């Protein structure tokens, strides 16, 4: 493998806040690794809406600049370029991925119970640690994911976040084969992975979104029904009709604008569950319903964060089997800033993946 350079390509955030911009540079310092780290040379990174929220700083978290972070991103796929002196089991050139959680403590109740995605000392990639918008990135060896043969970087990158997150949400939902699951915002990069996984698990997916490109993608990925919220006058009624005339068994919200109607998609179904995945800007909405509805319908509302290490492994295995396909448009570095703006404006079907090796 070629010698590691001193400088690399990166897309840095400028004017952090509501009017942020992304600027591509080719003289970003290649970071130094610690004894327990890997240096990854990324070939590709997915663009996720969480990146936009971090750069806008509209969530209830400290700004990226608090941690000295200039690069967002948390869906990286590449190869090992350098290995820390204490690291064992990794070789130069091994394929590897970087996820939304950069590292965890490994010594708390959550980590011991396989729920390390809730580790109170978890470090978030692209917020408190430099993310995958840079060509070379440090990754703690113990929390780096191995990418298997047969899974391209364009598939593996988005799996690090979007697919793993949806796998965890589907597991947390308790849904079973033949159950109906509604995906509000299901034509986007996170939701569409949920549709693919639902099909693989035998769960019947109903997508709520808008636009012919998202309708087409949803159908290709296995959705049984697509409801265009701009064309349908009564979306909850359309969901109820599509879900056996009763209502959905589960609703996995990946577009936060849908929270206001999420409970309605359960319809008359007893034992339905609403799973909160999308994170709205702070103070945007409070989710709830009449207490009697919870009691008489055995209604549940729960949250689900990003995937665990095991969720990522599972999704990569799905991809190896051909059950998670490429859902992204691949673009070169010159399209980085434009692509982030399109994502911010909600104009992306599926995912955009930036290839560091393409101009």
C-alpha positions in Angstrom: 0.0 0.0 0.0 1.2 3.5 -0.8 2.9 5.6 1.9 0.5 7.6 4.0 0.6 11.3 2.9 0.7 14.3 5.3 -2.3 16.0 3.7 -5.6 14.7 2.3 -8.9 15.6 0.8 -11.7 16.8 3.1 -15.1 18.6 3.1 -15.1 21.0 6.0 -18.0 22.9 7.6 -17.8 26.6 7.2 -20.0 29.1 9.1 -21.4 26.4 11.4 -25.0 27.0 12.2 -28.3 27.6 10.2 -26.4 29.1 7.2 -23.5 26.6 7.1 -21.7 25.7 3.9 -19.4 22.7 3.0 -16.1 23.5 1.4 -13.8 20.9 -0.2 -10.1 21.2 0.4 -7.1 19.0 -0.5 -4.7 20.1 2.3 -6.4 18.7 5.4 -4.0 17.3 7.9 -3.9 13.5 8.0 -4.4 12.7 11.7 -2.0 10.9 13.9 -3.1 7.6 15.5 -2.8 6.4 19.1 -1.5 3.0 20.1 -5.0 1.5 20.1 -6.2 3.0 16.8 -6.3 2.4 13.1 -5.9 4.9 10.4 -8.4 4.3 7.7 -8.1 5.5 4.1 -11.7 6.0 3.1 -12.8 5.3 -0.4 -16.4 6.4 0.1 -18.7 8.2 2.6 -22.5 8.3 2.7 -24.2 11.6 3.4 -26.8 11.4 6.2 -29.3 14.0 7.4 -27.7 13.7 10.9 -24.6 15.4 9.3 -26.8 18.3 8.4 -28.2 18.6 11.9 -24.7 18.6 13.4 -23.5 21.3 11.0 -26.6 23.4 11.5 -26.4 22.7 15.3 -30.2 22.5 15.7 -30.2 19.5 18.0 -29.7 19.8 21.8 -26.0 19.0 21.6 -22.9 21.1 21.7 -21.6 22.5 18.4 -19.0 20.5 16.5 -16.6 23.3 17.1 -16.7 22.7 20.8 -14.7 19.5 20.1 -12.5 21.0 17.4 -14.3 19.0 14.7 -14.5 20.4 11.2 -15.6 17.3 9.3 -19.1 15.7 9.7 -20.0 12.2 8.4 -20.3 8.8 9.9 -20.8 6.3 7.0 -17.2 5.6 6.0 -15.9 2.6 4.0 -12.2 2.1 3.1 -9.1 0.2 4.1 -6.6 0.2 7.0 -3.6 2.4 6.2 -1.8 2.4 9.5 -2.0 0.3 12.7 -1.3 1.4 16.3 1.4 -0.4 18.2 -1.0 -2.2 20.6 -3.5 -3.3 17.9 -3.7 -7.0 17.0 -5.8 -8.8 14.5 -5.8 -6.1 11.8 -3.5 -5.9 8.8 -2.7 -3.0 6.4 -5.2 -3.2 3.5 -8.0 -4.8 5.5 -11.4 -3.4 4.6 -13.0 -1.4 7.4 -15.8 1.0 8.2 -16.5 3.8 10.5 -19.9 4.2 12.2 -22.0 6.9 13.9 -20.6 5.9 17.3 -16.9 6.4 17.3 -16.1 4.6 20.5 -17.7 3.3 23.7 -16.4 2.7 27.2 -16.9 -1.1 27.1 -17.3 -1.2 30.9 -20.9 -0.1 31.7 -24.2 -1.9 32.0 -25.2 -1.0 28.5 -21.9 -2.2 26.9 -22.0 -5.4 28.9 -25.6 -6.1 27.7 -25.0 -5.6 24.0 -26.6 -2.1 24.0 -23.4 -0.2 23.6 -25.3 2.2 21.4 -26.6 3.7 24.6 -23.2 3.9 26.4 -23.3 7.1 28.5 -19.7 7.7 27.5 -20.3 7.0 23.8 -18.5 9.4 21.4 -20.4 10.4 18.3 -18.6 10.5 15.0 -18.8 13.8 13.1 -19.7 15.6 16.3 -17.2 14.9 19.0 -14.7 13.1 16.8 -13.7 14.0 13.2 -16.0 12.2 10.8 -16.0 10.6 7.4 -16.0 13.8 5.3 -12.2 13.4 5.3 -10.2 10.9 3.3 -8.0 9.7 6.2 -9.7 9.2 9.6 -8.7 7.7 12.9 -10.8 4.8 14.2 -10.5 3.0 17.5 -9.6 -0.6 16.6 -11.9 -2.2 19.1 -14.9 -0.4 17.6 -14.0 -0.6 13.9 -16.3 -2.7 11.7 -14.8 -5.3 9.2 -16.2 -5.1 5.7 -16.5 -8.6 4.1 -15.7 -9.6 0.6 -18.6 -9.3 -1.8 -19.9 -6.0 -0.3 -18.9 -2.9 -2.2 -17.8 0.3 -0.5 -20.9 2.0 -1.9 -23.1 -0.5 -0.1 -21.0 -0.8 3.0 -20.7 2.9 3.7 -24.5 3.5 4.2 -24.7 0.2 6.1 -22.5 1.7 8.8 -25.4 4.0 9.8 -28.7 3.8 7.8 -29.0 0.1 7.5 -27.7 -0.7 11.0 -30.0 1.9 12.5 -33.0 0.4 10.8 -32.0 -3.2 11.7 -31.9 -2.1 15.4 -35.3 -0.3 15.0 -36.9 -3.4 13.5 -35.5 -5.6 16.2 -36.7 -3.2 18.9 -40.1 -3.0 17.3 -40.8 -6.7 17.9 -42.5 -7.0 14.6 -43.0 -10.4 13.1 -43.3 -11.8 9.6 -46.5 -10.8 7.8 -46.9 -7.7 10.1 -47.5 -4.3 8.5 -44.9 -1.7 9.1 -45.2 2.0 8.0 -42.1 4.0 7.1 -42.9 7.7 7.0 -40.0 9.2 5.1 -39.3 5.8 3.7 -37.9 7.0 0.4 -34.9 8.6 2.1 -31.6 7.1 2.9 -32.5 5.6 6.3 -36.1 4.6 5.6 -35.3 2.8 2.3 -32.9 0.5 4.1 -35.7 -0.3 6.5 -37.8 -1.3 3.6 -35.1 -3.6 2.2 -34.6 -5.2 5.7 -38.4 -5.5 6.3 -38.8 -7.4 3.1 -35.9 -9.7 4.0 -37.5 -10.3 7.4 -41.0 -11.0 5.8 -42.5 -7.8 7.1 -44.8 -5.9 4.8 -43.6 -2.4 4.2 -45.8 0.7 3.5 -43.9 3.8 2.5 -45.1 7.4 3.0 -43.2 9.9 1.0 -43.5 12.0 -2.1 -42.2 12.1 -5.7 -41.9 9.6 -8.5 -38.2 8.9 -7.9 -39.0 7.8 -4.3 -42.0 5.8 -5.4 -39.9 3.9 -7.9 -37.1 3.3 -5.4 -39.5 2.1 -2.8 -41.1 -0.4 -5.2 -37.7 -1.7 -6.2 -36.7 -2.2 -2.6 -39.8 -4.2 -1.7 -42.4 -1.8 -0.5 -46.0 -3.2 -1.0 -47.6 0.2 -0.9 -46.4 3.7 -1.6 -48.5 6.6 -0.3 -47.7 10.1 -1.7 -48.6 12.5 1.1 -48.9 15.4 -1.4 -51.4 13.5 -3.5 -53.4 11.6 -0.8 -55.9 13.8 1.0 -56.3 11.4 4.0 -53.0 9.6 4.6 -54.0 7.8 7.8 -57.1 6.4 6.0 -54.9 5.2 3.1 -52.5 3.5 5.6 -55.4 1.8 7.3 -56.7 0.5 4.0 -53.3 -0.7 2.9 -52.7 -2.4 6.3 -55.6 -5.0 6.1 -58.3 -2.4 6.7 -57.2 -2.3 10.4 -53.9 -0.4 10.7 -50.2 -0.9 11.0 -48.5 -3.1 13.5 -45.6 -0.8 13.6 -44.6 2.7 12.5 -40.9 3.5 12.2 -40.6 7.2 11.8 -37.6 8.3 9.7 -39.0 11.7 8.7 -39.6 13.8 11.7 -42.4 15.8 10.1 -44.5 12.7 10.3 -44.6 12.5 14.1 -47.8 14.5 14.3 -49.7 11.7 12.5 -47.6 8.7 13.5 -50.1 7.3 16.1 -52.9 7.6 13.6 -51.2 5.1 11.3 -51.8 2.4 13.9 -55.5 2.8 13.2 -57.6 0.2 15.1 -54.7 -2.2 15.5 -54.3 -3.5 19.1 -50.7 -3.7 20.3 -49.2 -1.4 17.7 -45.9 0.3 18.3 -44.5 3.6 17.1 -40.7 3.6 17.0 -39.0 7.0 17.1 -35.8 7.1 14.9 -35.9 10.6 13.3 -34.6 13.3 15.6 -36.3 16.7 15.0 -34.8 20.0 15.8 -34.9 20.8 19.5 -38.3 22.0 20.7 -40.0 21.0 17.3 -42.6 18.6 18.5 -43.8 16.5 21.5 -45.2 13.0 20.6 -48.1 11.6 22.4 -51.8 10.6 22.5 -54.8 10.3 24.8 -54.0 8.0 27.7 -57.2 6.0 26.9 -55.7 5.2 23.5 -52.7 3.6 25.1 -54.9 1.6 27.4 -57.6 0.4 25.0 -55.3 -0.3 22.1 -52.2 -1.5 24.1 -50.4 1.2 22.2 -46.6 1.6 22.7 -44.2 4.4 21.8 -40.5 3.7 22.0 -37.3 5.0 20.8 -34.4 3.4 18.9 -31.0 4.9 18.4 -28.3 3.8 16.0 -27.2 0.2 15.5 -24.8 -1.8 17.6 -21.7 -3.6 16.4 -23.8 -6.7 16.0 -26.5 -4.8 13.9 -23.7 -3.7 11.5 -22.4 -7.3 11.2 -25.9 -8.5 10.5 -26.5 -5.9 7.8 -23.2 -6.7 6.1 -24.3 -10.3 6.0 -27.6 -9.4 4.5 -25.6 -7.5 1.8 -23.4 -10.4 1.2 -26.5 -12.5 0.5 -27.8 -9.9 -1.9 -30.7 -8.8 0.3 -29.3 -5.3 0.9 -28.6 -3.7 -2.5 -27.0 -0.4 -3.5 -29.5 2.4 -2.8 -27.1 5.3 -3.5 -26.1 7.6 -6.3 -22.3 7.8 -6.4 -20.7 11.2 -7.0 -17.2 12.7 -7.0 -15.7 15.2 -4.7 -16.6 18.2 -6.8 -20.3 17.4 -6.0 -19.8 17.3 -2.3 -21.2 20.8 -1.3 -24.0 20.6 -3.8 -25.0 17.1 -2.6 -25.2 18.3 1.0 -27.4 21.2 0.0 -29.7 18.8 -1.8 -29.9 16.6 1.3 -30.6 19.6 3.5 -33.5 20.5 1.1 -35.0 17.0 1.2 -34.3 16.4 -2.5 -32.5 13.1 -2.3 -34.0 9.7 -3.0 -32.1 7.0 -1.1 -28.5 7.9 -0.4 -25.7 9.9 -2.0 -22.3 8.4 -1.6 -19.2 10.5 -2.3 -16.2 8.6 -3.8 -12.9 10.2 -2.6 -11.2 8.7 -5.7 -13.5 10.6 -8.1 -13.2 14.3 -8.9 
